[in-house]
Amino acid sequence: MNRFGLGLVAASCFGLAAMMGMTACSAEDPAPAAKDDKATAAESPPAEARAPEPEAAPAPGQRAGASPAATDAPASGEVATAPAADPLPAPGKMEKTLSSGMWRLPDGNPTYKVVGEGEGENRIIKKVDWYTYSGWRRYHAECHVCHGPNAKGSTYAPALVDSLKDMTYEKFLQVVASGQQRDVGGTKFIMPALGDNKNVMCYIDDLYIYLKARASEELPPGRLSADQRDEKPQEAKDNETSCIGS
C-alpha cells in the first residue's frame, strides 16, 4: 500500500477514534453528577425527619422569644443608665397624718403643722396646730431662761434649734428626763434631769413639737397668739388632766 493509502487509512482511524472519544466523554460526564446526587440524597435524611435546630440564645438586652429588633439594649451611641431612685422628702416635708388630735409622721412620732407664707425669719405664720402653740408656751415658761427666748442658745446652754435638727424623739425624751453633760469646744453644758418636773414632762410632746418646728425653720422666732392656733383637742385636755392631777 502506498503512502497515500496509508494516509487515508490513518486519517480514517484517527477520525473514528476522535468520534468515539467524543461520544464516550459525552456519555460519561453526567454519570458522576448523577452518582453524587444519589449519594447526597442517601446520606441526608428527609427534611421532615431532621431534628429541629436549637433556638439561638437571646443576645444581651434581648428578651427571650423576641425578634432581634425587639431588644432592651440602648441604641448605638447611647449610654445605658439605671432608673433614678425616687428622692427622699426633705425634712419637714414628709407626709403627716392627724391622729387623736396630734399630727404624726409615718413612723408614729409627733410632729408640727405650720401654715404660713414666705421663708426665714420674715415668714408670716397664719396657723399652727395646738401642740406647737402649747409647746411655745411651755418652752417660755420652763426653758428659755437657759436656752434663749428663741431656742438659739446662750453662753451656758446650747442652741436647741441646732440640736433638734437631727435629734430623735427618743433621744429628746432621754435627755430631758435624765439630764446630760456635754463638752463643746472646751465649754461644758449641763442639762439637769427634769424627769420629776410635771410642768415639763406632762408637756414633753408639746415641747418636742415646738422645737422641731423651730429647727426646721418653718416656724420663725417670735411670739404666737391665740388666733394663730387650732383649738385644743379633747385628747390634750384629757392627757393634761390625767398627768397634772395624778
VMD Tcl script that draws the C-alpha trace (Angstrom):
set ca {
  {0.00 0.00 0.00}
  {1.36 3.38 -0.95}
  {1.75 6.34 1.35}
  {-1.50 7.88 0.13}
  {-3.40 4.79 1.01}
  {-1.76 4.56 4.33}
  {-2.61 8.17 4.92}
  {-6.29 7.58 4.17}
  {-6.36 4.57 6.46}
  {-4.63 6.51 9.20}
  {-6.95 9.51 8.76}
  {-9.99 7.26 8.85}
  {-8.78 5.58 12.03}
  {-7.96 8.92 13.61}
  {-11.35 10.34 12.78}
  {-13.13 7.24 14.04}
  {-11.14 7.35 17.24}
  {-11.93 11.01 17.67}
  {-15.63 10.40 17.17}
  {-15.63 7.51 19.64}
  {-13.72 9.58 22.17}
  {-16.21 12.44 21.97}
  {-19.08 10.03 22.32}
  {-17.52 8.41 25.36}
  {-16.89 11.76 27.05}
  {-20.39 12.91 26.39}
  {-21.84 9.72 27.85}
  {-19.59 9.65 30.89}
  {-19.90 13.31 32.01}
  {-23.40 13.13 33.55}
  {-22.67 9.87 35.34}
  {-20.57 11.28 38.20}
  {-23.10 14.03 38.85}
  {-25.94 11.55 39.00}
  {-23.93 9.37 41.36}
  {-23.17 12.33 43.64}
  {-26.85 13.33 43.79}
  {-27.86 9.82 44.79}
  {-25.16 9.65 47.44}
  {-26.19 13.03 48.84}
  {-29.81 12.01 48.93}
  {-28.91 8.76 50.68}
  {-26.71 10.46 53.26}
  {-29.09 13.36 54.14}
  {-32.42 12.46 55.83}
  {-35.65 13.96 54.52}
  {-36.47 17.47 55.76}
  {-39.36 16.26 57.90}
  {-37.15 13.65 59.61}
  {-34.44 16.07 60.64}
  {-34.23 17.21 64.28}
  {-35.21 20.86 64.78}
  {-32.26 23.17 65.14}
  {-31.86 24.58 68.69}
  {-33.06 28.13 69.18}
  {-30.22 30.58 69.45}
  {-29.70 32.19 72.86}
  {-31.01 35.78 73.03}
  {-28.43 38.47 72.56}
  {-27.58 40.71 75.55}
  {-30.52 43.03 76.21}
  {-32.90 40.93 74.04}
  {-35.90 39.28 75.66}
  {-36.39 35.54 75.13}
  {-38.65 34.86 72.17}
  {-38.32 38.41 70.86}
  {-37.19 39.24 67.39}
  {-33.69 40.67 67.02}
  {-35.17 44.12 66.64}
  {-37.12 43.88 69.93}
  {-34.26 44.42 72.36}
  {-33.87 46.40 75.51}
  {-30.33 47.42 74.68}
  {-29.72 51.15 74.14}
  {-29.33 52.42 70.61}
  {-25.87 52.84 69.19}
  {-24.07 55.75 70.81}
  {-26.38 55.80 73.87}
  {-25.20 55.05 77.39}
  {-27.35 52.73 79.50}
  {-28.29 54.25 82.85}
  {-30.13 52.79 85.84}
  {-33.53 54.32 86.64}
  {-33.22 57.18 89.09}
  {-34.39 56.41 92.61}
  {-37.24 58.45 94.00}
  {-35.81 61.32 96.03}
  {-36.41 61.28 99.77}
  {-38.71 64.02 101.05}
  {-36.98 66.99 102.62}
  {-37.05 67.32 106.43}
  {-40.38 68.72 107.50}
  {-41.97 67.82 104.13}
  {-42.80 64.19 104.87}
  {-46.38 63.03 104.83}
  {-48.23 63.82 108.06}
  {-51.48 62.44 109.39}
  {-53.77 63.68 112.13}
  {-54.23 61.01 114.80}
  {-56.11 61.58 118.09}
  {-55.78 65.34 117.71}
  {-51.98 65.22 117.12}
  {-50.09 65.34 113.83}
  {-47.75 62.40 113.33}
  {-45.10 61.21 110.88}
  {-45.21 57.78 109.18}
  {-43.02 56.37 111.98}
  {-45.61 57.46 114.57}
  {-43.55 60.26 116.13}
  {-45.34 63.54 116.89}
  {-44.76 66.48 114.57}
  {-45.94 70.01 113.85}
  {-48.38 71.53 111.39}
  {-47.45 75.07 110.41}
  {-49.21 77.10 107.73}
  {-47.52 80.29 106.60}
  {-46.10 82.40 103.79}
  {-42.53 83.34 102.98}
  {-39.25 81.96 104.25}
  {-36.73 82.58 107.03}
  {-37.33 84.98 109.87}
  {-39.67 87.09 107.71}
  {-42.08 84.18 107.30}
  {-45.67 85.10 108.21}
  {-47.49 82.46 110.25}
  {-51.19 82.01 109.62}
  {-51.97 78.91 111.66}
  {-50.23 76.31 113.84}
  {-51.57 73.15 115.46}
  {-52.43 73.19 119.16}
  {-49.34 71.29 120.28}
  {-46.95 73.68 118.53}
  {-48.65 76.58 120.26}
  {-48.67 74.79 123.64}
  {-45.01 73.87 123.20}
  {-44.16 77.52 122.58}
  {-45.90 78.49 125.83}
  {-44.24 75.69 127.86}
  {-40.82 76.45 126.42}
  {-41.03 80.08 127.51}
  {-42.26 79.01 130.94}
  {-39.55 76.38 131.61}
  {-36.67 76.51 129.10}
  {-35.96 79.91 127.59}
  {-34.04 81.19 130.63}
  {-31.18 78.84 129.72}
  {-31.66 78.14 126.01}
  {-32.67 81.66 124.97}
  {-36.05 83.15 124.02}
  {-35.96 81.68 120.51}
  {-34.10 78.43 121.33}
  {-30.90 79.85 119.84}
  {-28.82 79.10 122.93}
  {-26.81 81.13 125.39}
  {-23.32 81.21 126.90}
  {-24.18 78.23 129.13}
  {-26.80 76.28 127.15}
  {-26.70 75.01 123.54}
  {-28.97 76.21 120.73}
  {-31.87 73.79 120.54}
  {-32.71 74.93 117.01}
  {-29.45 73.20 116.04}
  {-29.66 70.21 118.39}
  {-33.19 69.28 117.27}
  {-32.31 69.18 113.57}
  {-31.03 65.62 113.97}
  {-32.13 64.60 117.45}
  {-34.68 61.80 117.56}
  {-37.82 61.79 119.65}
  {-36.45 59.02 121.89}
  {-33.17 60.88 122.48}
  {-35.05 64.06 123.34}
  {-37.11 62.23 125.99}
  {-33.96 60.70 127.46}
  {-32.03 63.97 127.67}
  {-34.92 65.92 129.22}
  {-35.83 63.20 131.73}
  {-32.33 62.05 132.72}
  {-30.16 65.10 132.00}
  {-26.92 65.30 130.04}
  {-23.43 66.79 130.19}
  {-21.65 67.94 127.03}
  {-18.26 69.48 126.30}
  {-18.39 71.68 123.21}
  {-15.10 73.38 122.37}
  {-13.99 73.39 126.00}
  {-17.34 74.71 127.25}
  {-19.30 72.34 129.47}
  {-23.07 72.30 129.08}
  {-25.02 70.66 131.88}
  {-28.65 69.73 131.27}
  {-30.37 68.96 134.58}
  {-32.67 65.93 134.88}
  {-36.30 67.07 134.72}
  {-38.00 63.68 134.88}
  {-39.86 64.59 138.09}
  {-41.00 68.03 136.85}
  {-44.62 67.67 135.80}
  {-44.68 71.12 134.20}
  {-42.13 69.74 131.77}
  {-42.86 66.03 131.45}
  {-46.65 66.40 131.15}
  {-45.99 68.56 128.07}
  {-42.94 66.80 126.70}
  {-44.58 66.13 123.33}
  {-45.61 69.79 123.06}
  {-42.02 70.92 123.70}
  {-40.60 68.46 121.20}
  {-43.07 69.51 118.50}
  {-42.40 73.23 119.01}
  {-38.61 72.77 118.94}
  {-38.79 70.59 115.82}
  {-40.82 73.32 114.11}
  {-38.20 75.91 115.08}
  {-35.33 73.64 113.95}
  {-36.99 73.14 110.55}
  {-37.25 76.94 110.11}
  {-40.90 76.56 109.17}
  {-41.64 78.37 112.41}
  {-39.67 81.63 112.67}
  {-38.66 83.17 116.01}
  {-41.22 85.35 117.75}
  {-44.50 85.18 119.59}
  {-47.56 83.12 118.78}
  {-51.01 84.44 119.56}
  {-54.22 82.60 120.34}
  {-55.76 83.49 116.98}
  {-52.90 81.67 115.20}
  {-53.59 78.27 116.78}
  {-56.03 75.43 116.28}
  {-58.49 74.57 119.02}
  {-57.26 72.42 121.88}
  {-58.09 68.77 121.12}
  {-60.08 66.78 123.67}
  {-57.20 64.31 123.86}
  {-54.88 67.10 125.01}
  {-57.37 68.09 127.71}
  {-57.70 64.51 128.92}
  {-53.92 63.92 128.98}
  {-53.33 67.17 130.86}
  {-55.91 66.34 133.49}
  {-54.57 62.81 133.90}
  {-50.92 63.87 134.19}
  {-51.19 67.02 136.32}
  {-53.94 65.60 138.53}
  {-52.13 62.28 139.28}
}
mol new
graphics top color blue
foreach p $ca { graphics top sphere $p radius 0.5 }
foreach p [lrange $ca 0 end-1] q [lrange $ca 1 end] { graphics top cylinder $p $q radius 0.2 }
display resetview
